[in-house]
């Protein structure tokens, strides 16, 4: 087989935003961890829904019937994305809000003294919702990280897990620096004490293949706007778990079926349709690169196989660029790249600081040159501000590689940073 070659031009031509320029320079969208750009096909699906099929749910007239059918199809699409059943897929505003709704519902069945485990590596979207239950007497504990590597401390987790633990809320890929946690071993331990496991996959889903059956989590949350879709949160919830937990919704009767138990009212159906099309975009990348991943996807078929091939292709391409960027930044005077050691699983997120230069100044310097990156704490407050105590330097500069990123983007970043350091 010929060496892997990613069809980046085929991908890029589908994103109108990539034609933008700044100060006469082409824009380099390296802000993906905060949200990716959107291919034209996703916008066209949303437009088609709003212009031709817009209606509320469960009516007997044509547009409502068509709308309901599109939502059913979207659940089927995400079932292939997660490897689950369509009735285990629910939609909501975003992952933070979906977590708040989960926590509010569980507040109805937890009692004072029950315990919840969160982690120091998480975005606040998977911490703050659970901490609100402290107001009801629930005890919330947080698992520490190894500061230098920014990895979760498994032994600290085991020391804090007890028979009183009712929920484990854990991160799969850190938005601060891309660290991937082996969530399965944490989940297996939590299940031994009967805890419900909630996985934040917001940063994992755009880059890696998800198999909820193989990992065994009870609930998983991700956001479509992190993988080429509109602003929408998606929930996977194991059916038997969803049928047992109390939820927050209009007319919260116990006999409401999955997945409607997790949806508080009318969902943003145009966003649902767009999110499903974003998955189809990933599947199309898989179709273009399937020959490179026949062995890894041999047991799969249909759309699930194409989705897996697409994510494998995206990951392979992005990581090669990320490795170059990490290596180049590491050579700059005073620069430090954050995250796990070489060989540890991670996403194509590159986070760094340069001694003596505030991170916001670095981000502004790059922005003037058409290079879009993030700076700050990114709501990874426990990691960046409390554990690493980096508020004085402005937190991290964070760069995210996407399938529309190029070698030229990497070269421009390194050239600009060399200029900044030289001055």
Secondary structure, 3 states (H helix, E strand, C coil): CCCCCCCHHHHHCCCHHHHCEECCEECEECEHHHCCCCCHHHHHHHHHHHHHHCCCCCCCCHHHHHHHHHHHHHHHHHHHHHCCCHHHEEEECCHHHHHHHHHHHHCCCCCCCCEEEEECCCCHHHCHHHHHHHHHCCEEEEECEECCCCEECHHHHHHHCCCCEEEEEEECECCCCCEECCHHHHHHHHHHCCCEEEEECCCCCCCCCCCHHHHCCCEEEEEHHHCCCCCCEEEEECHHHHHHCCCCCCCCCCCCCCCHHHCCCCCCHHHHHHHHHHHHHHHHHHHHHHHHCCCCCCCCCHHHHHHHHHHHHHHHHHHHHHHHHHHHHHCCCCEEEECCCCCCCECCEEEEEECCECHHHHHHHHHHCCEECEEECCCCHHHHHHHCCCCCCCCEEEEECCCCCCHHHHHHHHHHHHHHHHC
